[in-house]
């Protein structure tokens, strides 16, 4: 680059100064030549936001079939009426057994049901001795709710299997031997020889019976058993423990 192109602005200013008159006449207006435009200034700061403009006109309706942008979430609606109960579903599979709970307190003592009871007490009301070597029939019933003792045959028939207790108390005016038969076999014998005008004899036994087993009392030729007021002869039996 040559010397004439290194300072173009300075050269122009020098030529302008040489062209100006050295002095002016009194009363004569003098005007200089307009200077060159200055360099652009730095950009100013951003101004304040203006006021919000008025709401614009409604937009053009969307073309049917097109989906517009998703709007904002609306307010929850009013709860609807409860619907009807649906049909019951199929039963599910049984669950696993739960953990075994603690042992409860002992319950109150229970009572056997009527079918697990058997009891009777009968008396012999007659002054006549039973026939020798025969079954003793007790003809008057004090209690016999199940009907297990038969006053016609003089035999007890087991209906509930279990452990029974049989006992008798007899009055006698002569020698007396009382045999207790079980399943047709003589099981016990109690004999008492007469030493007073009236005596009392007694005996008892525990037996385990099955359904249909029979128990009865009998005498041999010592048969002095009576049953009168003040001198009763009694035969009793009852179930202790059912099987």
BALOBA-1460 file (C-alpha; in Angstrom, 3 decimals):
// residues 243
<rec num="1" residu="x" x="0.000" y="0.000" z="0.000"/>
<rec num="2" residu="x" x="1.458" y="3.523" z="-0.971"/>
<rec num="3" residu="x" x="1.730" y="6.640" z="1.229"/>
<rec num="4" residu="x" x="-1.328" y="8.282" z="-0.350"/>
<rec num="5" residu="x" x="-3.676" y="5.512" z="0.834"/>
<rec num="6" residu="x" x="-2.510" y="5.235" z="4.452"/>
<rec num="7" residu="x" x="-4.370" y="8.336" z="5.804"/>
<rec num="8" residu="x" x="-7.292" y="9.208" z="3.537"/>
<rec num="9" residu="x" x="-9.324" y="10.874" z="6.292"/>
<rec num="10" residu="x" x="-6.487" y="13.143" z="7.397"/>
<rec num="11" residu="x" x="-5.822" y="14.273" z="3.799"/>
<rec num="12" residu="x" x="-9.433" y="15.211" z="3.275"/>
<rec num="13" residu="x" x="-9.505" y="17.337" z="6.415"/>
<rec num="14" residu="x" x="-6.325" y="19.176" z="5.323"/>
<rec num="15" residu="x" x="-7.777" y="20.086" z="1.952"/>
<rec num="16" residu="x" x="-10.899" y="21.395" z="3.618"/>
<rec num="17" residu="x" x="-8.945" y="23.717" z="5.861"/>
<rec num="18" residu="x" x="-6.950" y="25.177" z="2.935"/>
<rec num="19" residu="x" x="-10.115" y="26.023" z="1.066"/>
<rec num="20" residu="x" x="-11.493" y="28.130" z="3.963"/>
<rec num="21" residu="x" x="-10.845" y="32.003" z="3.704"/>
<rec num="22" residu="x" x="-8.279" y="33.353" z="6.117"/>
<rec num="23" residu="x" x="-10.562" y="36.164" z="7.292"/>
<rec num="24" residu="x" x="-14.057" y="37.547" z="6.667"/>
<rec num="25" residu="x" x="-15.541" y="40.942" z="6.151"/>
<rec num="26" residu="x" x="-17.519" y="42.525" z="8.954"/>
<rec num="27" residu="x" x="-21.237" y="41.793" z="8.697"/>
<rec num="28" residu="x" x="-20.775" y="39.052" z="6.145"/>
<rec num="29" residu="x" x="-22.157" y="35.546" z="7.138"/>
<rec num="30" residu="x" x="-19.775" y="32.745" z="6.437"/>
<rec num="31" residu="x" x="-20.796" y="29.095" z="6.278"/>
<rec num="32" residu="x" x="-18.409" y="26.195" z="6.411"/>
<rec num="33" residu="x" x="-18.688" y="23.008" z="4.475"/>
<rec num="34" residu="x" x="-20.703" y="20.252" z="6.341"/>
<rec num="35" residu="x" x="-18.473" y="17.738" z="7.904"/>
<rec num="36" residu="x" x="-18.422" y="14.051" z="7.225"/>
<rec num="37" residu="x" x="-21.044" y="11.863" z="9.010"/>
<rec num="38" residu="x" x="-19.809" y="10.422" z="12.284"/>
<rec num="39" residu="x" x="-19.360" y="6.765" z="13.037"/>
<rec num="40" residu="x" x="-22.451" y="4.802" z="14.185"/>
<rec num="41" residu="x" x="-22.901" y="4.817" z="17.975"/>
<rec num="42" residu="x" x="-23.221" y="1.761" z="20.215"/>
<rec num="43" residu="x" x="-26.721" y="0.146" z="20.422"/>
<rec num="44" residu="x" x="-28.878" y="1.464" z="23.249"/>
<rec num="45" residu="x" x="-30.386" y="-0.673" z="26.047"/>
<rec num="46" residu="x" x="-33.651" y="-2.571" z="25.591"/>
<rec num="47" residu="x" x="-36.711" y="-0.544" z="26.398"/>
<rec num="48" residu="x" x="-39.487" y="-1.540" z="28.911"/>
<rec num="49" residu="x" x="-42.216" y="-3.996" z="27.946"/>
<rec num="50" residu="x" x="-45.277" y="-2.299" z="26.572"/>
<rec num="51" residu="x" x="-48.870" y="-2.764" z="27.778"/>
<rec num="52" residu="x" x="-50.703" y="-6.023" z="26.988"/>
<rec num="53" residu="x" x="-52.553" y="-5.741" z="23.737"/>
<rec num="54" residu="x" x="-56.287" y="-6.471" z="23.327"/>
<rec num="55" residu="x" x="-57.554" y="-10.040" z="22.879"/>
<rec num="56" residu="x" x="-57.426" y="-11.066" z="19.280"/>
<rec num="57" residu="x" x="-60.259" y="-12.298" z="17.147"/>
<rec num="58" residu="x" x="-61.269" y="-15.992" z="17.317"/>
<rec num="59" residu="x" x="-59.129" y="-18.174" z="15.150"/>
<rec num="60" residu="x" x="-60.284" y="-20.079" z="12.146"/>
<rec num="61" residu="x" x="-62.150" y="-23.269" z="13.120"/>
<rec num="62" residu="x" x="-60.096" y="-26.404" z="12.776"/>
<rec num="63" residu="x" x="-60.703" y="-28.611" z="9.829"/>
<rec num="64" residu="x" x="-62.861" y="-31.632" z="10.856"/>
<rec num="65" residu="x" x="-60.811" y="-34.725" z="11.298"/>
<rec num="66" residu="x" x="-57.730" y="-32.941" z="12.500"/>
<rec num="67" residu="x" x="-56.680" y="-33.044" z="16.134"/>
<rec num="68" residu="x" x="-55.731" y="-29.814" z="17.802"/>
<rec num="69" residu="x" x="-53.104" y="-29.353" z="20.474"/>
<rec num="70" residu="x" x="-53.781" y="-30.844" z="23.918"/>
<rec num="71" residu="x" x="-55.455" y="-28.340" z="26.216"/>
<rec num="72" residu="x" x="-54.804" y="-27.756" z="29.893"/>
<rec num="73" residu="x" x="-56.200" y="-30.131" z="32.507"/>
<rec num="74" residu="x" x="-59.717" y="-29.147" z="33.512"/>
<rec num="75" residu="x" x="-61.279" y="-29.037" z="36.991"/>
<rec num="76" residu="x" x="-62.568" y="-32.352" z="38.456"/>
<rec num="77" residu="x" x="-66.172" y="-33.039" z="37.527"/>
<rec num="78" residu="x" x="-69.043" y="-33.816" z="39.911"/>
<rec num="79" residu="x" x="-68.889" y="-37.446" z="41.180"/>
<rec num="80" residu="x" x="-71.345" y="-39.690" z="39.373"/>
<rec num="81" residu="x" x="-73.955" y="-41.962" z="40.938"/>
<rec num="82" residu="x" x="-72.691" y="-45.339" z="42.190"/>
<rec num="83" residu="x" x="-73.089" y="-48.084" z="39.634"/>
<rec num="84" residu="x" x="-74.853" y="-51.407" z="40.192"/>
<rec num="85" residu="x" x="-73.012" y="-54.319" z="41.725"/>
<rec num="86" residu="x" x="-71.450" y="-56.495" z="39.101"/>
<rec num="87" residu="x" x="-71.930" y="-60.261" z="38.934"/>
<rec num="88" residu="x" x="-70.166" y="-62.331" z="41.603"/>
<rec num="89" residu="x" x="-66.893" y="-63.733" z="40.409"/>
<rec num="90" residu="x" x="-65.809" y="-67.337" z="40.641"/>
<rec num="91" residu="x" x="-64.583" y="-68.572" z="44.004"/>
<rec num="92" residu="x" x="-60.862" y="-68.318" z="44.452"/>
<rec num="93" residu="x" x="-58.579" y="-71.150" z="45.430"/>
<rec num="94" residu="x" x="-58.419" y="-71.988" z="49.151"/>
<rec num="95" residu="x" x="-55.714" y="-70.093" z="50.954"/>
<rec num="96" residu="x" x="-52.922" y="-71.644" z="52.940"/>
<rec num="97" residu="x" x="-53.834" y="-72.756" z="56.473"/>
<rec num="98" residu="x" x="-53.162" y="-70.115" z="59.059"/>
<rec num="99" residu="x" x="-50.840" y="-70.433" z="62.006"/>
<rec num="100" residu="x" x="-52.227" y="-72.559" z="64.823"/>
<rec num="101" residu="x" x="-53.623" y="-70.362" z="67.555"/>
<rec num="102" residu="x" x="-52.940" y="-70.733" z="71.268"/>
<rec num="103" residu="x" x="-54.771" y="-73.380" z="73.254"/>
<rec num="104" residu="x" x="-58.027" y="-72.058" z="74.681"/>
<rec num="105" residu="x" x="-59.188" y="-72.204" z="78.250"/>
<rec num="106" residu="x" x="-60.797" y="-75.466" z="79.398"/>
<rec num="107" residu="x" x="-64.525" y="-75.490" z="78.728"/>
<rec num="108" residu="x" x="-67.253" y="-76.191" z="81.212"/>
<rec num="109" residu="x" x="-67.966" y="-79.776" z="82.090"/>
<rec num="110" residu="x" x="-70.411" y="-81.183" z="79.575"/>
<rec num="111" residu="x" x="-73.273" y="-83.616" z="79.946"/>
<rec num="112" residu="x" x="-73.855" y="-86.816" z="78.060"/>
<rec num="113" residu="x" x="-76.621" y="-86.727" z="75.537"/>
<rec num="114" residu="x" x="-79.754" y="-88.753" z="76.152"/>
<rec num="115" residu="x" x="-78.554" y="-91.544" z="73.860"/>
<rec num="116" residu="x" x="-75.476" y="-91.915" z="76.089"/>
<rec num="117" residu="x" x="-77.456" y="-92.437" z="79.290"/>
<rec num="118" residu="x" x="-78.746" y="-95.550" z="80.960"/>
<rec num="119" residu="x" x="-80.101" y="-95.771" z="84.497"/>
<rec num="120" residu="x" x="-82.753" y="-97.652" z="86.440"/>
<rec num="121" residu="x" x="-83.956" y="-98.349" z="89.998"/>
<rec num="122" residu="x" x="-86.689" y="-100.915" z="90.614"/>
<rec num="123" residu="x" x="-88.158" y="-102.499" z="93.745"/>
<rec num="124" residu="x" x="-89.863" y="-105.796" z="94.599"/>
<rec num="125" residu="x" x="-93.135" y="-105.195" z="96.398"/>
<rec num="126" residu="x" x="-94.449" y="-108.531" z="97.624"/>
<rec num="127" residu="x" x="-94.257" y="-110.648" z="100.769"/>
<rec num="128" residu="x" x="-93.948" y="-113.781" z="98.649"/>
<rec num="129" residu="x" x="-90.503" y="-115.246" z="98.200"/>
<rec num="130" residu="x" x="-89.282" y="-115.636" z="94.611"/>
<rec num="131" residu="x" x="-89.427" y="-119.188" z="93.321"/>
<rec num="132" residu="x" x="-86.287" y="-121.217" z="94.174"/>
<rec num="133" residu="x" x="-83.587" y="-121.273" z="91.492"/>
<rec num="134" residu="x" x="-85.298" y="-118.566" z="89.437"/>
<rec num="135" residu="x" x="-84.856" y="-114.994" z="88.223"/>
<rec num="136" residu="x" x="-85.892" y="-112.326" z="90.741"/>
<rec num="137" residu="x" x="-88.390" y="-109.966" z="89.108"/>
<rec num="138" residu="x" x="-88.626" y="-106.425" z="90.487"/>
<rec num="139" residu="x" x="-92.156" y="-105.343" z="89.704"/>
<rec num="140" residu="x" x="-92.226" y="-101.665" z="90.766"/>
<rec num="141" residu="x" x="-90.301" y="-98.921" z="88.929"/>
<rec num="142" residu="x" x="-88.761" y="-95.924" z="90.701"/>
<rec num="143" residu="x" x="-86.838" y="-94.710" z="87.645"/>
<rec num="144" residu="x" x="-86.321" y="-96.348" z="84.265"/>
<rec num="145" residu="x" x="-86.327" y="-93.513" z="81.652"/>
<rec num="146" residu="x" x="-84.690" y="-95.528" z="78.871"/>
<rec num="147" residu="x" x="-86.717" y="-98.669" z="79.577"/>
<rec num="148" residu="x" x="-83.542" y="-100.755" z="79.776"/>
<rec num="149" residu="x" x="-84.903" y="-102.856" z="82.682"/>
<rec num="150" residu="x" x="-87.853" y="-105.103" z="81.818"/>
<rec num="151" residu="x" x="-90.177" y="-105.727" z="84.781"/>
<rec num="152" residu="x" x="-91.786" y="-108.652" z="82.942"/>
<rec num="153" residu="x" x="-88.567" y="-110.601" z="82.392"/>
<rec num="154" residu="x" x="-86.573" y="-109.207" z="85.326"/>
<rec num="155" residu="x" x="-83.595" y="-108.519" z="83.016"/>
<rec num="156" residu="x" x="-81.568" y="-105.403" z="82.144"/>
<rec num="157" residu="x" x="-80.554" y="-105.196" z="78.451"/>
<rec num="158" residu="x" x="-77.632" y="-102.978" z="77.418"/>
<rec num="159" residu="x" x="-78.328" y="-100.398" z="74.693"/>
<rec num="160" residu="x" x="-75.274" y="-98.174" z="75.207"/>
<rec num="161" residu="x" x="-71.907" y="-99.953" z="75.467"/>
<rec num="162" residu="x" x="-69.689" y="-98.913" z="78.336"/>
<rec num="163" residu="x" x="-68.827" y="-99.406" z="81.989"/>
<rec num="164" residu="x" x="-71.852" y="-99.998" z="84.295"/>
<rec num="165" residu="x" x="-72.319" y="-100.292" z="88.026"/>
<rec num="166" residu="x" x="-75.039" y="-102.570" z="89.445"/>
<rec num="167" residu="x" x="-76.035" y="-102.719" z="93.118"/>
<rec num="168" residu="x" x="-78.852" y="-104.290" z="95.162"/>
<rec num="169" residu="x" x="-80.169" y="-103.973" z="98.708"/>
<rec num="170" residu="x" x="-82.604" y="-106.664" z="99.829"/>
<rec num="171" residu="x" x="-84.659" y="-107.426" z="102.886"/>
<rec num="172" residu="x" x="-84.984" y="-111.064" z="103.964"/>
<rec num="173" residu="x" x="-86.965" y="-113.097" z="106.493"/>
<rec num="174" residu="x" x="-85.142" y="-116.363" z="105.727"/>
<rec num="175" residu="x" x="-81.802" y="-117.509" z="104.359"/>
<rec num="176" residu="x" x="-80.965" y="-115.730" z="101.116"/>
<rec num="177" residu="x" x="-78.383" y="-116.131" z="98.321"/>
<rec num="178" residu="x" x="-78.416" y="-113.579" z="95.515"/>
<rec num="179" residu="x" x="-76.626" y="-114.368" z="92.240"/>
<rec num="180" residu="x" x="-75.859" y="-111.745" z="89.596"/>
<rec num="181" residu="x" x="-75.839" y="-113.104" z="86.053"/>
<rec num="182" residu="x" x="-73.954" y="-111.454" z="83.168"/>
<rec num="183" residu="x" x="-74.194" y="-112.839" z="79.617"/>
<rec num="184" residu="x" x="-75.983" y="-115.880" z="81.045"/>
<rec num="185" residu="x" x="-73.098" y="-116.661" z="83.407"/>
<rec num="186" residu="x" x="-73.242" y="-116.375" z="87.206"/>
<rec num="187" residu="x" x="-70.760" y="-113.602" z="88.016"/>
<rec num="188" residu="x" x="-71.190" y="-112.847" z="91.744"/>
<rec num="189" residu="x" x="-72.954" y="-114.508" z="94.674"/>
<rec num="190" residu="x" x="-73.871" y="-112.956" z="98.027"/>
<rec num="191" residu="x" x="-75.333" y="-115.247" z="100.690"/>
<rec num="192" residu="x" x="-76.638" y="-114.359" z="104.142"/>
<rec num="193" residu="x" x="-77.857" y="-116.881" z="106.707"/>
<rec num="194" residu="x" x="-80.797" y="-115.786" z="108.799"/>
<rec num="195" residu="x" x="-79.925" y="-114.852" z="112.381"/>
<rec num="196" residu="x" x="-82.701" y="-112.360" z="113.195"/>
<rec num="197" residu="x" x="-86.338" y="-111.984" z="112.317"/>
<rec num="198" residu="x" x="-85.400" y="-109.529" z="109.543"/>
<rec num="199" residu="x" x="-82.064" y="-108.857" z="107.875"/>
<rec num="200" residu="x" x="-80.639" y="-106.729" z="105.034"/>
<rec num="201" residu="x" x="-78.205" y="-107.948" z="102.418"/>
<rec num="202" residu="x" x="-76.444" y="-105.955" z="99.692"/>
<rec num="203" residu="x" x="-73.875" y="-106.266" z="96.948"/>
<rec num="204" residu="x" x="-72.542" y="-104.478" z="93.875"/>
<rec num="205" residu="x" x="-70.299" y="-104.990" z="90.879"/>
<rec num="206" residu="x" x="-68.781" y="-103.079" z="87.914"/>
<rec num="207" residu="x" x="-69.282" y="-104.590" z="84.463"/>
<rec num="208" residu="x" x="-68.249" y="-103.595" z="80.950"/>
<rec num="209" residu="x" x="-71.196" y="-104.310" z="78.655"/>
<rec num="210" residu="x" x="-71.725" y="-104.431" z="74.926"/>
<rec num="211" residu="x" x="-74.995" y="-103.790" z="73.134"/>
<rec num="212" residu="x" x="-77.409" y="-106.657" z="73.768"/>
<rec num="213" residu="x" x="-75.720" y="-107.946" z="76.941"/>
<rec num="214" residu="x" x="-78.182" y="-108.891" z="79.711"/>
<rec num="215" residu="x" x="-77.830" y="-108.641" z="83.503"/>
<rec num="216" residu="x" x="-80.247" y="-110.036" z="86.134"/>
<rec num="217" residu="x" x="-80.514" y="-111.260" z="89.711"/>
<rec num="218" residu="x" x="-81.496" y="-114.777" z="90.691"/>
<rec num="219" residu="x" x="-81.792" y="-116.959" z="93.835"/>
<rec num="220" residu="x" x="-81.104" y="-120.600" z="94.608"/>
<rec num="221" residu="x" x="-83.023" y="-122.562" z="97.234"/>
<rec num="222" residu="x" x="-82.061" y="-119.801" z="99.717"/>
<rec num="223" residu="x" x="-84.773" y="-117.442" z="98.538"/>
<rec num="224" residu="x" x="-86.074" y="-115.565" z="101.601"/>
<rec num="225" residu="x" x="-86.343" y="-112.133" z="99.837"/>
<rec num="226" residu="x" x="-89.335" y="-109.903" z="100.608"/>
<rec num="227" residu="x" x="-90.419" y="-106.397" z="99.738"/>
<rec num="228" residu="x" x="-92.782" y="-104.668" z="102.131"/>
<rec num="229" residu="x" x="-93.170" y="-101.242" z="103.623"/>
<rec num="230" residu="x" x="-90.134" y="-100.657" z="105.813"/>
<rec num="231" residu="x" x="-88.364" y="-103.690" z="104.307"/>
<rec num="232" residu="x" x="-87.644" y="-102.828" z="100.686"/>
<rec num="233" residu="x" x="-85.684" y="-104.833" z="98.163"/>
<rec num="234" residu="x" x="-84.076" y="-102.617" z="95.541"/>
<rec num="235" residu="x" x="-82.070" y="-103.278" z="92.373"/>
<rec num="236" residu="x" x="-80.237" y="-100.395" z="90.579"/>
<rec num="237" residu="x" x="-77.849" y="-99.957" z="87.672"/>
<rec num="238" residu="x" x="-76.391" y="-97.031" z="85.730"/>
<rec num="239" residu="x" x="-73.853" y="-96.208" z="83.041"/>
<rec num="240" residu="x" x="-70.634" y="-94.692" z="84.328"/>
<rec num="241" residu="x" x="-68.563" y="-94.251" z="81.161"/>
<rec num="242" residu="x" x="-69.840" y="-94.941" z="77.635"/>
<rec num="243" residu="x" x="-67.441" y="-96.477" z="75.124"/>
